[in-house]
């Protein structure tokens, strides 16, 4: 359960020096500056990216909890963050590659009061250092990878009124070996061994806590000679001292029924380990928690119809997921909260994507539409009269969607973006909710190029309709706001 | 080509079907508060930071409940974490802890008439006269002095620690302190701390019995440095401790001391609802009302007929219930109130 976000940069070798600078200024004292420097020769690339973002965030909003919904100004919501990313790619030989990445980020935020508080004095500072390295060797039939990573994350949460000063530190070290083996044109094998060691400390743990896991993963891929059918099966087993972890597996298939029609199907066994907080928080942590586990299935189809100047694509996906032993923090005998494997969640629904693209000469138009229908309910009664049984989980909208229209003509572009988020319940018995809302965002741009240098002028209007909405109950969101900037590209 | 059209039509159809309505239904209004004989106010804390606290009103003689009496008459939200309520000079003073304010609600029509601000995190309000009251505070290390004439804060008294319930007796204000082993005595004429009485660790609630003695319940501490709680009786005329009964375990965490109408029987929450007579010298051996599946968060005893009201907060993420029992411990019924009901007030 959960997943990973893969950050990839595209690699361009032998380009010499390239620079990119972006400067933006927006409403509520929002200032952003990015700088990317890249130098590449035939066998290596080195790239350094830097960003800085500062915002006052003193936006006006209508306080709907006060009589007459007066216009107020957001207080104590300032933000200052900066970061650095340094990447290097080396081609060691015709068969070997090496790349290294280093990130650093520092965020400082003041946390604003809710709509029903007069002040708030809490702040949070996060800073992280992360480094990874990957070596790759391409053989005749297989590609081998060796990867390693080291992360150090720090959170400092303070509140002078509530007298809280809580630093939390965690360090992880990950090592992984992978091989992708082509047994033949139709059969491929993928093997991975991974070791993750994790150490964390926060005052409420009473002592430093560690967790070490070893995982082995094997995947088999098959495709028919005409490539109209792809099937893959994989299994992953994690090992951790004193914890029984279920085997997770996944089966998927993709079948091209017609030139324009593709069918997909997946079935997975999933799990999620309890976090260190769940196990060791004092008071209340429960070291005997079992992992959340379950099964997930989905099926769908993709349509792709190209015509002269036009491409229409559409996909539809139906999913179904049942998770048991879902961990929830509930009050115990003396009112002290403690996590228990309490809930059973059944999540099912449908997602669709539609895209229509038209390109002719200097004109490029693209229209996207995404919809989502999700019913996610609690399927276990914690007591005979439990009214939360079969009610929608909180903050999970049943209906949501977005539409995007972008038009490019020569040096100009316009982008229109529209989102819809439906009712969201804020209580487990579904007796309180947040109203649905829509946001409209517009972006305009003009690019001109002189020899190797290009200048882009960008202007944005966010929340064009001045919608008064909430994403988290009782926290204000900004009304209509603006941003303008310039991006300069060299090479 | 035909297949394409059929398939497109099918997918469009699937897209337009709505299998489940997502819009919630509005709750119905239940009864007329002006017709109530005996009023039972229930303070509901709401979900922390969500600003959805409320006050419910129940007719103690009838069976009629208004789930949210404040919202019934006022368009503004009550605020975040409604901690307690007190009727002073005919009006209801509602202490809203995490909105840093006290809302004054009119005694006859329930409309907000005033708001007192300037607190850090107020907990309870106790009057010492028709013109003066004190407000205890969770993080402020102080008591606030209220001018009831113009409903404003006129001053503060430095008092370190988390001050909770207070009691006015014998011309003195007794202040419980969840953060020390003492009960503090304030002289309202000088606004100074006059004395401190060792009652036990983390005192939280105070009640007066028929003999004019004060009973103080101390919760102890169940995490960090462990300490057991205590039930202590003091003589408010002499500021002396007459009896102190310690609890057996630091995890007993007793709270919400209450007394019946004839002021001879005490009740409190600790592993269920416990009950003992003011003449007892030891804690009860048997639990009066076991907790069962309930998350015991509030307790009240109707002074007229002895009906026991228990606040069940469930998982703090849904509406709670007020569970009513007869004075003998027989279940009467369960009323759906607001989120995390923590107190009952009988007028």
Contacts between the chains, C-beta under 8 A, distances in Angstrom:
chain1	res1	chain2	res2	distance
A	65	B	51	5.7
A	65	B	76	6.3
A	65	B	77	3.7
A	65	B	79	7.7
A	66	B	76	5.2
A	66	B	77	7.6
A	67	B	74	7.4
A	67	B	75	5.3
A	67	B	76	4.2
A	114	B	49	5.4
A	114	B	50	7.9
A	114	B	51	5.8
A	114	B	80	6.4
A	115	B	51	5.8
A	115	B	77	7.6
A	116	B	51	3.5
A	116	B	77	5.8
A	116	B	79	4.5
A	116	B	80	4.4
A	116	B	96	7.9
A	116	B	98	7.5
A	116	B	99	4.7
A	117	B	80	6.2
A	117	B	98	6.3
A	117	B	99	5.9
A	117	B	100	6.7
A	118	B	99	7.0
A	118	B	100	5.0
A	118	B	101	7.2
A	118	B	117	6.6
A	119	B	100	7.0
A	161	B	120	6.3
A	161	B	121	7.6
A	161	B	139	5.6
A	162	B	139	5.6
A	163	B	139	6.7
A	258	B	3	7.4
A	260	B	4	7.0
A	261	B	7	7.0
A	282	B	223	6.4
A	283	B	222	6.9
A	283	B	223	4.0
A	301	B	7	8.0
A	301	B	11	7.6
A	303	B	7	7.1
A	303	B	8	7.4
A	303	B	11	7.6
A	305	B	4	7.3
A	314	B	8	7.8
A	314	B	11	6.6
A	316	B	11	5.3
A	316	B	14	6.6
A	316	B	15	7.7
A	328	B	315	7.5
A	330	B	315	5.3
A	331	B	295	4.8
A	331	B	313	6.9
A	331	B	315	7.2
A	331	B	316	6.5
A	333	B	251	7.6
A	333	B	271	6.4
A	333	B	291	7.4
A	334	B	222	5.8
A	334	B	251	5.8
A	334	B	252	7.6
A	334	B	253	4.1
A	334	B	271	7.8
A	335	B	253	6.9
A	335	B	295	7.2
A	335	B	296	7.9
A	335	B	297	7.2
A	336	B	222	6.7
A	336	B	223	7.3
A	350	B	14	6.7
A	350	B	15	8.0
A	352	B	11	7.3
A	352	B	14	7.8
A	352	B	15	5.5
A	371	B	15	6.3
A	373	B	18	7.6
A	373	B	19	7.6
A	375	B	19	7.5
A	375	B	20	5.9
A	382	B	293	7.8
A	382	B	315	7.4
A	383	B	293	4.0
A	384	B	293	7.7
A	387	B	318	6.6
A	387	B	319	7.9
A	388	B	315	7.6
A	388	B	317	7.9
A	388	B	318	5.8
A	392	B	22	7.9
A	394	B	317	7.2
A	397	B	22	7.4
A	398	B	20	6.4
A	398	B	22	3.9
A	399	B	18	7.6
A	399	B	22	5.9
A	422	B	22	5.3
A	423	B	22	4.7
A	423	B	23	5.9
A	423	B	24	6.6
A	425	B	24	7.3
A	426	B	47	7.5
A	426	B	50	6.6
A	426	B	52	7.8
A	427	B	47	7.3
A	427	B	317	6.0
A	427	B	318	5.2
A	427	B	319	7.2
A	427	B	339	7.0
A	428	B	315	6.5
A	428	B	317	4.3
A	428	B	318	4.6
A	429	B	318	3.7
A	429	B	319	5.8
A	430	B	24	6.2
A	431	B	24	7.5
A	431	B	27	7.3
A	431	B	318	7.2
A	431	B	319	5.6
A	432	B	52	6.2
A	433	B	24	5.2
A	473	B	47	7.8
A	473	B	50	4.7
A	473	B	51	7.4
A	473	B	52	7.4
A	474	B	49	6.3
A	474	B	50	5.2
A	474	B	51	4.1
A	474	B	52	7.7
A	474	B	80	7.4
